[in-house]
Amino acid sequence: MFGLGMQEIIVIALIVLLLFGGKKIPELMKGLGKGVRSFKDGMKEIDTDNKEDATATPHAERENSREPEANS
């Protein structure tokens, strides 16, 4: 993918461990997981809204396409 081998990944992991410490990493991962979950929930909500709009649109178009009755 990025041309990273196992050695490079280990070096990066060690640098992250040194920078943030062992206690902070689980907190960072927990926050990242919550963010990903929130993003997925938002995408599902958009999907359901789009499906509802797609099924509601033909009915709404039929209602709007009716010509008003002339009251003479």
C-alpha positions as CSV (number, residue, x, y, z in Angstrom):
1,M,0.0,0.0,0.0
2,F,2.5,2.6,1.1
3,G,5.6,0.5,0.8
4,L,5.8,0.0,4.5
5,G,7.4,-3.2,5.8
6,M,7.1,-4.8,9.2
7,Q,10.2,-3.0,10.4
8,E,8.9,0.4,9.5
9,I,5.6,-0.3,11.2
10,I,7.4,-1.4,14.4
11,V,9.5,1.8,14.4
12,I,6.5,4.0,13.9
13,A,4.6,2.1,16.7
14,L,7.6,2.6,19.1
15,I,7.8,6.4,18.3
16,V,4.1,6.7,18.9
17,L,4.5,4.9,22.2
18,L,7.3,7.2,23.2
19,L,5.4,10.3,22.3
20,F,2.1,9.5,23.9
21,G,3.0,7.0,26.6
22,G,1.3,3.7,27.4
23,K,-1.6,5.3,29.3
24,K,-2.7,7.8,26.6
25,I,-2.8,5.3,23.6
26,P,-5.9,3.4,24.8
27,E,-7.7,6.7,25.3
28,L,-6.8,7.9,21.8
29,M,-8.0,4.6,20.3
30,K,-11.3,4.8,22.3
31,G,-11.8,8.3,20.9
32,L,-11.0,7.2,17.4
33,G,-13.5,4.3,17.7
34,K,-16.2,6.6,18.9
35,G,-15.5,8.9,15.9
36,V,-15.7,6.0,13.4
37,R,-18.9,4.7,15.0
38,S,-20.5,8.1,14.8
39,F,-19.5,8.4,11.2
40,K,-21.0,5.1,10.3
41,D,-24.2,5.9,12.1
42,G,-24.4,9.2,10.2
43,M,-23.9,7.3,6.9
44,K,-26.7,4.9,7.8
45,E,-29.0,7.7,8.6
46,I,-28.3,9.4,5.3
47,D,-28.9,6.1,3.5
48,T,-32.3,5.6,5.2
49,D,-33.2,9.2,4.5
50,N,-32.4,8.7,0.8
51,K,-34.4,5.5,0.7
52,E,-37.4,7.2,2.3
53,D,-37.1,10.1,-0.1
54,A,-36.9,7.7,-3.1
55,T,-40.1,5.9,-2.0
56,A,-41.9,9.1,-1.1
57,T,-41.0,11.0,-4.2
58,P,-43.4,9.2,-6.7
59,H,-46.3,9.8,-4.4
60,A,-45.5,13.4,-3.8
61,E,-45.1,13.9,-7.6
62,R,-48.5,12.4,-8.2
63,E,-50.0,14.7,-5.7
64,N,-48.3,17.8,-7.2
65,S,-49.1,16.8,-10.8
66,R,-52.8,16.8,-10.3
67,E,-54.3,19.9,-11.8
68,P,-56.5,21.9,-9.4
69,E,-60.2,21.7,-10.1
70,A,-61.7,24.8,-11.6
71,N,-64.4,26.2,-9.3
72,S,-66.7,28.1,-11.6
